[in-house]
Amino acid sequence: MTTYDIYLVGVGGQGVLTIGEIIAETAFRAGTPVNFYPTKGMAQRGGFVKAQLRLGRATPGPAIPEGGADLVIATEVSEALKAVKFVKPGGDFVLFAYVWAPTAVMLGKASYPALDAVLEQVAAAGARAVVIDPDKLPLYEGQPAPDNVYTLGVAAAQTRLGEVVSPAAMANVIATRWKRGAERNLFAFNAAAAVPVP
């Protein structure tokens, strides 16, 4: 059975854990061994959030080792730097390039990492970067589509994730996950999943 390890990172309020939950539930429904390790206690808006998702391993280790993730999904630029060390050479690094400037940065007491600096580190790790511009999200009824589900759709379309976990099956999970908002989330996923692989 194919093994596939995913490291997710972002800040509270972005729906990072929702991305992991959708992948985990889809894999579980398909009978794929899945182990999901979300962080706890950092859900407040702006707090560091991470999760590890290990697929296809009947007896996984406790954590993805550095240089061991097939896929990293990062939803904030500065937090992405913390995840670069986990992506393996030849792996994929999907970055929703959102900027959440902490107070020290807003007060001019600290610097914020440039996107190019993050991408340089991803390249140095031997991984392929897929960058999503937050200003170019598709609109659903005049409002930007849910960015976390759109990011998942990009990952499904442009990385090996879509070979390991069926995008159609992920769409089915999304369709039944919310009593309200299922249509807008499906729109976000499908809009991204329709993007051709470069």
Long-range contacts (C-beta under 8 A, 24 or more apart in sequence): 1-32, 1-33, 1-56, 2-55, 2-56, 2-164, 3-54, 3-55, 3-56, 3-57, 4-54, 4-55, 4-56, 4-70, 4-71, 4-160, 4-161, 4-164, 5-52, 5-53, 5-54, 5-55, 5-64, 5-68, 5-69, 5-70, 5-71, 6-52, 6-53, 6-54, 6-55, 6-69, 6-70, 6-71, 6-72, 6-73, 6-161, 7-50, 7-51, 7-52, 7-53, 7-64, 7-69, 7-71, 7-72, 7-73, 7-83, 7-86, 7-87, 8-50, 8-51, 8-52, 8-53, 8-72, 8-73, 8-74, 8-75, 9-48, 9-49, 9-50, 9-51, 9-72, 9-73, 9-74, 9-75, 9-76, 9-79, 9-80, 9-82, 9-83, 10-49, 10-50, 10-74, 10-75, 10-76, 10-79, 10-96, 11-45, 11-46, 11-47, 11-48, 11-49, 11-75, 11-76, 11-79, 11-100, 12-42, 12-43, 12-44, 12-45, 12-46, 12-47, 12-48, 12-49, 13-43, 13-44, 13-45, 13-46, 14-49, 14-75, 14-76, 14-98, 14-147, 14-148, 15-75, 15-146, 15-147, 15-148, 15-149, 16-49, 16-50, 16-51, 16-73, 16-75, 16-148, 17-49, 17-51, 18-148, 18-149, 19-73, 19-148, 19-149, 19-151, 19-152, 20-51, 20-53, 22-149, 22-152, 22-170, 22-173, 22-174, 22-177, 23-53, 23-55, 23-152, 23-161, 23-165, 23-170, 24-53, 25-173, 25-177, 26-165, 26-166, 26-169, 26-170, 26-172, 26-173, 27-55, 27-165, 29-169, 29-173, 30-165, 30-166, 30-169, 32-56, 32-164, 32-165, 33-57, 33-58, 35-60, 37-63, 46-100, 46-102, 48-79, 48-82, 50-82, 50-83, 55-164, 55-165, 56-164, 67-125, 70-160, 71-155, 71-159, 71-160, 71-161, 72-127, 73-151, 73-152, 73-155, 75-147, 75-148, 75-151, 76-100, 77-112, 77-113, 77-115, 77-118, 78-102, 78-112, 78-113, 80-118, 81-113, 81-117, 81-118, 81-121, 84-118, 84-121, 84-122, 84-125, 84-127, 85-125, 87-122, 87-125, 87-127, 88-126, 88-127, 89-125, 89-126, 89-127, 90-126, 90-127, 90-128, 91-126, 91-127, 91-128, 92-127, 92-128, 92-130, 92-155, 92-158, 92-159, 92-160, 92-161, 93-122, 93-125, 93-127, 93-128, 93-129, 93-130, 94-129, 94-130, 94-132, 94-151, 94-154, 94-155, 94-158, 94-159, 95-119, 95-122, 95-129, 95-130, 95-131, 95-132, 96-132, 96-134, 96-147, 96-148, 96-150, 96-151, 97-131, 97-132, 97-133, 97-134, 98-134, 98-147, 130-154, 130-155, 130-158, 130-159, 137-188, 138-187, 138-188, 138-191, 140-184, 140-187, 140-188, 141-184, 145-184, 145-187, 145-188, 145-191, 146-181, 146-184, 146-185, 146-188, 147-188, 149-174, 149-185, 149-188, 149-189, 150-188, 150-189, 150-191, 150-192, 151-192, 152-189, 152-192, 153-188, 153-189, 153-190, 153-191, 153-192, 153-193, 153-195, 154-192, 154-193, 154-195, 156-189, 156-192, 156-193, 157-192, 157-193, 157-194, 157-195, 157-196, 157-197, 158-195, 158-197, 158-198, 162-193, 167-193
